[in-house]
Amino acid sequence: MGGDTWTWAWPWWAGIVGINVINLIIGIYIYIRSKKRNDGELNSYQKTMRIAGIIFLSVAFYRSIFVSNYLLQLAWFDTILNSTLIIRLFATFAELAFAYLIMSSMLQLNKELSSKDIRDKKVRYFFEKKAPYLFFILLALAQPFAYGGAITKVDLLFAIEETLWGLAFLSITPLAIIQFIRVKKSTNYSKEELKLFKIFTIIIMIFCIGYGSYSLFYHLPIEYWPDAINQLQVGNPEPAFRWGIDAIKDTLLIVNVTRNYDTWGGLGFVIWHSGYFTLCGWMVLFFMNGPRIVYLAKEKLEV
């Protein structure tokens, strides 16, 4: 399928892999450094953030090497290591780790910079107390649809998966804005003590607004749902729908090796793959530090 017509395929691939090697090395350093500390400074929140970060960075490193496409089972290398089903399994761990890092950071901010009693304000109470959990649940619910689409080749399942992703980030967008304003207006702590939370709220607010807008106005209505509906209407979809144990075996064992630019999806694929395996990794490296208040007046904590 396809040929080696993507003249800059290898330089692009090497660049993405190189970035992920560096990200993983930094992540391992952060993790090992925290494991060697015996001063009791790391609490359970910080420890779990580091573990989740290592999971994401390890999978990102693997997937940056074995580039893949679920629907067409495209692969960069002719090996079972590039199997769609194997990569989908690894992606599940990475995506849930990413969701956990965001959820946990938001809950930690709510805990350390709690707002005044808002129980009488039901909508705001929901966004502040429940939205982070809803965010994680929506991304967890998206996983079975990703498996279903990869195995059956039914585009509708991918459309539902991507819709759940969009809804997940839209669900925490109000809280991201609220937390940004709360940190900015806080007078109980110094700017240095709030530095981690300030950076975190800026990152999450921009990411939520950007990804939510992208999903709502382009990704879902233009890319995914029209193709999903069209696939259900045509008599002989390509690729054909597959069911049963044979479909699972094919998803595990068959790889369609190509480095053809158009086959992979052109510029849209390059932008998505490059962004996912660079920006998300950098975000995770920051999240691994466990956004929190750094109490400089009491003790100087390492970031």
Number of C-alpha atoms within 10 A of each C-alpha: 9 14 11 11 12 17 11 11 14 11 10 14 16 13 13 20 21 15 17 25 18 13 23 23 15 15 27 18 12 18 19 12 10 17 12 8 10 8 6 6 12 16 9 8 16 19 17 18 25 25 16 22 29 25 20 26 29 21 22 26 21 18 21 25 19 21 19 25 20 20 19 17 22 23 24 18 18 15 14 16 18 27 26 29 23 14 21 21 14 17 20 20 16 21 20 19 23 24 22 21 26 22 18 21 24 26 18 18 19 16 12 10 19 13 12 6 8 13 11 8 9 10 10 16 15 15 19 22 17 15 24 25 19 19 23 24 15 20 25 19 14 23 21 15 21 23 22 18 21 25 26 19 25 22 26 21 20 25 25 20 24 21 21 21 23 23 19 25 29 22 21 27 23 18 26 27 17 18 26 20 14 18 20 14 9 12 9 10 16 14 16 13 17 21 16 19 26 21 14 24 25 15 15 23 21 14 16 22 18 14 17 22 15 14 22 15 11 12 18 18 15 12 13 19 19 14 16 17 13 12 20 14 10 9 8 10 13 12 13 11 16 17 11 9 10 11 16 17 12 16 25 20 17 18 23 20 18 20 23 17 19 12 15 20 11 12 11 10 15 15 10 10 16 17 13 14 21 17 10 16 24 16 17 23 21 17 22 23 21 24 26 23 21 21 14 12 9 7 9 11 11 9 12
